[in-house]
Amino acid sequence: MARLTTFSKLLIVFLVVAGAFFGIRYAMDSGLISSSGSNNGEAPYTSSSSSSSKDAIKIGVVTWGGYAGGQYFNEGFAASSASRFSKEYGIDVEFVLNDDVDASLNAWKAGDIDLHWYTIDAFPTILPGLEAFDPVALFQADWSRGGDAIVARRGIQSVADLRGKKIAVAELTPSHSFLIWLLDAGGLTVNDVQIVKQASAIDAAAAFKSQQVDAAVVWSPDDEQCIRAVPGSRVLESTRSASNIIADFFFAKREYVNANRDKLQKLYEGWMRGAAEINSDNAAKSKAGRILSEGLGIPEADAIAAIDNVRLVTHGDNKNFFGLNTDFNGVDGNALYLRMANEYQNLGVMEGRAPSWRQISMPTLVQRTNLSGAEHDSEAAKTFTKVDDSAGKELEAISSKPVSISFRSGEHTLDENAKYIIDREFVEIAKAFANARIRIEGNTDNVGSRSSNVTLSERRARSVANYLIKEHSMSPNRLIIVGNGPDKPLASNNTEDGRAQNRRTDFQLVRE
């Protein structure tokens, strides 16, 4: 009988071990056994405690408090086995922080990021560059509620005072949209001011701090820093009262959505649960603040302030945003998108035409989600306390927009054309600045006695208010009625044209 040499024995052992290794590897790759050793016929699920998972939904974000619902539910920014997305839904989620928006969008184009943030108002400006990737809007994350502000130097008390002034703004961004809305509320356009283009809101703040400009559109917390840096300056207006202009949302490539519908459905549901918890529980908000502090690299107090500067939207808010609630008559995504697409196209700063809202919105995640309970309801309208008209007359105006509404001589009843003018010229502004009071001031020419004109102008202003209350469901307590008669002419009453200008209704946004 032949004896095996030492080399032969080593060769046999090597072949046996190698065969076992590759056999097990084949079984794992084939799904016959799992990586944990169980053999249940299911693909193994793994999640990382600190590093990225190749199967994670990667979400591009910036330093902002409006994404706290998802980050809180994820127990942090990294894909983690501690994440509630992992524990309750079996998905990995990773937030990729990059304040260089262009670089982040390029990463989305390359497939390194799956979902990306933007604001619906500015979205039309980037869509021509994303056409090849077929992006679709999936869900809203927040409304800016103080996170965007316009700071102004000493002596600028209202929007009218901005006429001819230098304003630093990052073009084709939420800051630009906010400025357009505010100027419109004050009866101005961008042609009435000097736009000083900036690369970002941070640069706009720097220009204001160095007093190169008279005003700037900035993001929180730069607004407070600007006021401290420039003596006598103030926040002229912020999205705390301009509450329905800047809406953050997330979009993805249609191809990615179609291939990952189940994962994205779970992401949306968990995110909305997280937002609802933060909105209704101070302990949850404190925890979210700690998570944002670590993930954004900012002090915890600043992280809490960032959350307080937004409205974390709920499932009910998303139904309103995507037009799925037929009883909702507030600002939705379609209205914002269409308005700003037209604005930017008319300004000539946008290449090509934006696709329709129907083409770029995909509300299926919202439609297929069922979350019940008051915490998931949409946001209620602000409750205004009653202000006496005489006291309301003295409140400081942020802006004043004159609108010419024709009445028959001596009458105060609105005709259909007058209602159309109100709808076209003011209702959108009233809805966008939903947290601001509105003062309606009736004005006349000087034909007739002053006392009769004062009475007539007040009745006309009240007719306008009654129309807004009845047709647009505005709170009576929000509206302040003033009859100026002939006391505030815009032009000379010595000409027919001047008298026509003076027969007007002024819509003013006023500070509390």
C-alpha positions in Angstrom: 0.0 0.0 0.0 1.5 3.3 -1.1 2.0 6.0 1.6 1.0 9.6 1.1 3.8 12.1 1.2 3.6 15.1 3.5 3.1 17.3 0.5 0.2 15.1 -0.7 -1.5 15.3 2.7 -1.3 19.1 2.6 -2.6 19.2 -0.9 -5.7 17.1 0.0 -6.4 19.3 3.1 -6.2 22.4 1.0 -8.6 21.0 -1.6 -11.1 19.9 1.1 -11.1 23.4 2.8 -11.3 25.2 -0.6 -14.2 23.0 -1.6 -16.1 23.7 1.6 -15.4 27.5 1.4 -16.7 27.8 -2.2 -19.6 25.5 -1.5 -20.8 27.7 1.4 -20.2 30.9 -0.6 -22.2 29.5 -3.5 -25.1 28.6 -1.2 -25.1 32.1 0.4 -25.0 33.8 -3.0 -27.8 31.6 -4.2 -30.0 32.5 -1.2 -30.0 28.9 0.1 -28.7 30.0 3.4 -28.5 33.4 5.0 -25.4 35.2 6.2 -26.7 34.8 9.8 -26.8 31.0 9.3 -30.6 30.7 9.0 -32.1 29.1 6.0 -35.6 30.6 5.6 -35.6 31.1 1.9 -35.5 35.0 2.2 -32.7 37.3 1.1 -30.6 38.3 4.1 -31.2 41.8 5.5 -28.2 43.6 7.0 -27.7 47.1 8.3 -24.7 49.0 9.3 -24.3 50.5 12.8 -22.3 53.5 11.5 -21.4 53.1 7.8 -23.3 53.3 4.6 -25.2 50.3 3.3 -25.2 49.8 -0.5 -28.9 49.3 -0.4 -29.6 52.4 1.7 -31.9 55.2 0.4 -29.4 58.0 0.2 -31.0 61.4 0.7 -29.2 64.7 -0.2 -29.8 67.5 2.3 -28.4 70.9 3.4 -28.0 72.5 6.8 -31.7 73.1 7.5 -34.2 72.1 10.2 -36.9 71.1 7.9 -35.7 67.5 7.4 -35.8 66.7 11.1 -38.8 64.3 10.7 -36.8 61.8 8.7 -33.5 62.3 10.6 -35.2 61.9 13.9 -37.0 58.7 12.8 -33.6 57.4 11.5 -32.0 58.0 14.8 -29.3 60.0 13.1 -27.9 60.8 9.6 -26.1 57.4 9.0 -27.7 54.1 8.1 -27.9 52.2 11.4 -29.4 49.1 13.0 -30.7 51.5 15.7 -32.8 53.3 13.1 -36.6 53.0 13.3 -36.6 52.7 9.6 -34.5 49.6 10.0 -36.3 48.2 13.0 -39.9 48.9 11.9 -39.7 48.9 8.1 -36.5 46.9 7.3 -35.0 49.6 5.2 -31.7 51.5 5.4 -31.7 55.3 5.2 -28.7 57.6 4.9 -28.7 61.4 4.9 -25.9 63.0 2.8 -25.1 66.5 4.0 -23.7 68.9 1.4 -24.3 72.7 1.4 -22.8 73.0 -2.1 -26.1 72.5 -3.9 -24.6 72.2 -7.4 -22.2 69.5 -6.2 -25.0 67.7 -4.5 -27.2 67.8 -7.6 -24.3 66.4 -9.6 -24.1 63.6 -7.1 -27.8 63.0 -7.6 -27.4 62.9 -11.4 -24.5 60.4 -11.1 -26.7 58.1 -8.9 -24.7 58.6 -5.7 -27.8 60.2 -4.1 -31.3 58.8 -4.6 -33.5 61.6 -3.3 -32.7 65.2 -3.3 -34.2 68.3 -1.6 -35.3 71.5 -3.3 -38.0 74.1 -2.8 -41.0 73.9 -5.1 -40.9 77.7 -5.9 -37.3 77.5 -7.3 -37.7 74.0 -8.8 -38.7 75.3 -12.2 -35.3 77.0 -12.6 -33.3 73.8 -12.4 -35.6 71.5 -14.3 -34.2 72.3 -17.7 -30.9 70.9 -16.5 -32.5 67.8 -15.1 -34.7 66.9 -18.1 -32.6 63.9 -19.1 -33.1 62.3 -15.6 -37.0 62.7 -15.6 -37.3 64.0 -12.0 -40.6 63.7 -10.0 -41.7 65.4 -6.8 -42.5 62.8 -4.1 -43.4 64.5 -0.9 -43.2 67.8 1.0 -41.0 68.0 4.1 -41.6 71.5 5.5 -42.8 75.1 5.1 -40.3 77.8 6.0 -41.6 79.7 9.1 -38.9 82.2 9.9 -36.0 80.4 8.3 -36.0 82.9 5.4 -35.9 86.7 6.1 -35.2 90.0 4.5 -33.0 92.3 6.6 -32.8 96.0 5.9 -30.7 98.9 7.1 -31.8 101.8 9.3 -34.5 103.9 7.7 -36.2 101.1 5.7 -39.5 100.5 7.4 -41.6 99.0 4.7 -41.5 97.4 1.3 -42.1 100.8 -0.3 -38.8 102.0 1.2 -37.0 99.4 -0.9 -37.6 101.3 -4.1 -34.3 102.1 -5.8 -32.3 100.3 -3.0 -29.6 97.7 -3.4 -30.7 94.3 -2.4 -28.4 91.3 -2.1 -30.0 88.0 -3.2 -29.0 84.6 -4.5 -30.8 84.5 -7.8 -33.0 81.5 -8.8 -33.2 80.3 -5.2 -35.9 80.4 -2.5 -34.4 83.8 -1.5 -35.2 85.2 -4.9 -38.7 83.8 -4.8 -39.4 85.3 -1.4 -38.2 88.7 -2.6 -40.5 88.6 -5.7 -43.5 87.8 -3.5 -42.7 90.5 -1.0 -42.2 93.2 -3.7 -45.5 92.2 -5.3 -47.2 92.6 -1.9 -45.8 96.1 -1.8 -46.9 97.0 -5.3 -43.3 96.8 -6.6 -41.3 94.6 -9.0 -37.7 93.6 -9.3 -37.3 96.4 -11.8 -38.0 98.9 -9.0 -35.0 97.8 -7.0 -31.3 97.2 -7.7 -30.6 93.5 -7.5 -27.1 92.6 -6.3 -26.6 89.0 -7.4 -25.0 86.6 -4.9 -23.8 83.0 -5.1 -25.7 82.0 -2.0 -27.8 83.4 0.9 -24.6 83.2 3.0 -22.9 85.6 0.6 -25.9 87.9 0.7 -25.6 88.1 4.4 -21.9 88.9 4.1 -22.7 91.7 1.7 -25.2 93.2 4.1 -22.8 92.9 7.1 -20.2 94.7 5.2 -22.8 97.4 4.4 -22.3 97.0 0.6 -26.1 96.8 0.2 -29.2 98.3 1.8 -31.0 95.0 2.3 -30.4 91.3 1.8 -32.4 88.1 1.7 -30.8 85.6 4.1 -31.4 82.3 5.9 -31.6 81.8 9.6 -29.4 82.2 11.8 -27.7 84.8 9.5 -30.7 87.2 10.0 -29.8 87.6 13.7 -26.1 87.9 12.9 -26.9 90.6 10.4 -28.9 92.6 12.8 -26.1 92.4 15.4 -23.5 93.4 12.8 -25.3 96.5 11.4 -26.6 99.0 14.0 -30.2 100.0 13.5 -31.0 97.3 11.0 -34.1 95.1 11.3 -35.9 92.1 9.9 -38.2 93.7 7.4 -40.2 90.5 6.9 -39.7 86.8 7.3 -41.5 83.6 6.4 -42.9 83.5 9.9 -45.8 85.6 8.5 -45.0 84.9 4.8 -45.9 81.4 5.8 -46.8 79.6 2.5 -44.1 80.6 0.0 -41.1 78.4 0.6 -41.9 74.7 0.6 -39.1 72.1 0.8 -39.8 68.8 -0.9 -37.9 65.7 -2.2 -37.6 64.5 -5.7 -36.1 61.4 -7.4 -35.6 60.0 -10.9 -38.8 58.4 -12.1 -36.9 55.2 -13.0 -35.6 55.0 -9.4 -39.1 55.5 -8.0 -40.6 52.8 -10.2 -37.9 50.3 -9.1 -38.2 51.2 -5.4 -41.9 51.9 -4.7 -42.1 49.8 -1.6 -39.0 51.2 0.0 -40.1 54.7 -0.7 -43.5 54.1 0.7 -42.0 53.0 3.9 -39.6 56.0 3.9 -42.5 58.4 3.5 -44.7 56.8 6.2 -41.9 56.7 8.8 -40.9 60.2 8.0 -44.4 61.5 8.5 -44.6 59.6 11.8 -41.4 61.3 12.9 -42.6 64.7 11.9 -45.9 64.2 13.8 -44.1 63.1 16.9 -41.8 66.2 16.9 -44.8 68.5 16.3 -46.8 67.1 19.2 -44.1 66.1 21.8 -41.5 68.4 23.3 -39.4 65.5 24.4 -39.3 64.3 20.7 -38.3 67.8 19.6 -35.5 67.8 22.1 -34.3 64.5 20.9 -34.5 65.7 17.3 -32.5 68.8 18.3 -29.7 66.5 19.6 -29.7 64.5 16.4 -29.5 67.6 14.2 -26.8 69.1 16.4 -24.6 66.1 15.9 -25.5 65.6 12.2 -25.2 69.3 11.2 -22.3 70.1 13.5 -24.1 73.0 15.2 -24.9 73.8 18.8 -28.0 72.1 20.1 -29.7 75.4 20.8 -29.3 76.4 17.2 -30.6 73.0 16.1 -33.8 73.5 18.1 -34.1 77.0 16.7 -33.8 75.6 13.2 -36.7 73.2 13.9 -38.7 76.1 15.3 -38.1 78.1 12.1 -40.1 75.6 10.0 -43.4 73.8 10.0 -42.6 70.0 9.8 -45.5 69.0 7.5 -47.7 66.0 8.2 -49.4 63.4 6.1 -52.5 65.7 6.1 -50.4 68.6 4.9 -49.0 66.5 2.1 -52.5 65.6 0.9 -53.2 69.3 0.7 -49.9 70.0 -1.0 -50.6 67.5 -3.8 -54.3 68.5 -4.3 -55.7 65.4 -2.8 -58.1 67.2 -0.4 -60.9 68.7 -2.4 -62.0 70.9 0.6 -58.6 72.6 0.9 -58.5 76.2 -0.5 -55.0 77.3 0.7 -51.7 77.3 -1.2 -50.7 74.0 -2.7 -47.7 72.8 -4.7 -49.3 73.3 -8.1 -50.1 77.0 -7.3 -46.6 77.7 -6.1 -44.9 75.9 -8.9 -47.0 77.5 -11.6 -46.7 81.0 -10.2 -42.9 81.0 -9.9 -42.4 79.2 -13.2 -44.3 82.1 -14.8 -42.4 84.7 -12.8 -38.9 83.4 -13.7 -39.8 82.9 -17.3 -41.2 86.5 -17.5 -38.0 87.8 -15.9 -36.0 86.0 -18.7 -33.7 84.3 -16.2 -34.8 80.8 -16.9 -33.8 78.7 -19.9 -36.6 76.9 -21.7 -40.1 76.2 -20.3 -40.9 74.3 -17.2 -43.0 71.1 -17.6 -46.5 71.1 -16.1 -47.1 70.2 -12.5 -48.8 67.0 -13.6 -45.7 65.9 -15.4 -43.4 66.4 -12.5 -45.5 65.5 -9.4 -46.0 61.9 -8.3 -48.3 61.8 -5.3 -48.6 58.0 -5.1 -46.7 57.7 -1.9 -49.1 60.1 -0.2 -52.1 58.5 -1.8 -51.2 55.0 -0.7 -50.4 55.9 2.9 -53.0 55.7 5.7 -52.1 57.5 8.9 -54.8 58.3 11.4 -54.9 60.5 14.5 -55.0 64.2 15.1 -51.2 64.4 15.0 -51.3 63.5 11.3 -54.0 66.1 10.4 -53.1 69.1 8.3 -52.1 72.4 9.9 -55.0 74.5 11.1 -55.2 78.1 10.0 -53.8 80.7 12.4 -56.3 82.0 15.0 -56.5 85.8 15.0 -57.9 87.7 17.9 -60.3 90.5 17.2 -58.6 94.0 16.8 -60.7 97.1 16.9 -60.6 98.9 13.6 -59.5 102.1 15.2 -56.7 100.4 16.9 -55.9 98.3 13.8 -55.6 101.6 11.8 -52.4 102.4 13.8 -50.6 99.1 13.2 -47.4 99.4 11.2 -47.8 98.3 7.6 -45.2 95.9 6.2 -46.4 96.5 2.6 -49.2 98.2 0.8 -50.6 97.2 -2.6 -53.0 99.6 -4.3 -55.7 97.8 -6.4 -58.1 99.7 -8.6 -61.6 98.4 -8.0 -64.4 100.2 -9.9 -67.7 101.0 -8.1 -70.7 102.9 -9.6 -70.9 106.4 -8.3 -72.1 106.5 -4.7 -72.3 102.6 -4.5 -70.3 100.1 -2.5 -71.5 96.7 -4.0 -68.8 94.6 -5.8 -69.6 93.6 -9.3 -68.1 90.4 -11.0 -65.3 92.3 -12.6 -64.3 93.8 -9.2 -64.2 90.3 -7.7 -62.0 89.1 -10.6 -59.6 91.9 -9.9 -59.4 91.1 -6.2 -58.8 87.4 -7.0 -56.1 88.2 -9.5 -54.3 91.0 -7.7 -54.5 90.1 -4.0 -55.9 86.7 -3.0 -52.7 84.8 -3.8 -50.7 87.2 -1.7 -53.2 86.9 1.2 -52.9 83.1 1.1 -49.1 83.2 0.8 -48.8 85.6 3.8 -51.3 83.6 5.8 -49.9 84.5 9.2 -50.1 88.3 8.6 -53.1 90.5 9.3 -54.7 92.4 6.4 -55.8 95.9 6.5 -58.2 96.9 3.8 -58.3 100.7 3.2 -61.0 102.3 1.0 -60.1 105.5 -0.7 -62.0 108.0 -2.8 -61.4 111.2 -4.8 -62.5 114.6 -3.5 -65.8 114.9 -5.3 -68.5 115.4 -2.8 -68.3 116.1 1.0 -65.5 114.6 3.0 -67.8 112.9 5.5 -69.9 111.2 2.9 -66.7 110.0 1.1 -65.3 108.6 4.4 -68.5 106.7 5.0 -68.6 105.4 1.4 -64.9 104.3 1.4 -65.4 102.4 4.6 -68.5 100.6 3.1 -66.5 99.7 0.0 -63.6 98.3 2.1 -66.1 96.3 4.1 -67.6 94.9 0.9 -64.2 93.7 -0.1 -63.7 92.1 3.4 -67.1 90.4 3.2 -66.1 88.9 -0.2 -62.8 87.5 1.2 -64.6 86.0 4.1 -67.4 84.4 2.1 -65.6 83.3 -1.0 -62.1 82.6 0.4 -62.9 81.6 3.9 -60.7 84.2 5.5 -61.1 84.9 9.2 -63.1 88.0 10.0 -60.7 88.7 12.9 -57.8 88.8 10.5 -59.2 91.7 8.5 -59.0 95.4 9.6 -61.4 97.8 7.9 -60.5 101.5 7.3 -62.2 104.2 5.3 -59.9 107.0 4.4 -62.2 108.9 2.1 -60.2 111.5 0.1 -57.5 111.9 2.8 -54.8 109.7 1.2 -54.6 110.6 -2.5 -52.0 109.0 -4.8 -52.4 111.7 -7.5 -53.9 115.1 -8.0 -57.6 115.4 -7.8 -57.5 118.2 -10.4 -57.6 115.7 -13.3 -59.8 112.8 -14.2 -56.8 110.5 -14.4 -55.7 111.6 -11.0 -59.2 111.1 -9.5 -59.4 107.6 -11.0 -56.1 106.7 -9.3 -57.4 107.9 -6.0 -60.5 105.8 -6.2 -58.8 102.6 -5.1 -58.5 100.0 -2.4 -55.2 99.5 -0.6 -54.4 96.0 0.7 -51.8 96.2 3.5 -50.0 93.4 5.4 -49.5 94.7 9.0 -47.4 93.7 11.9 -49.0 92.5 15.1 
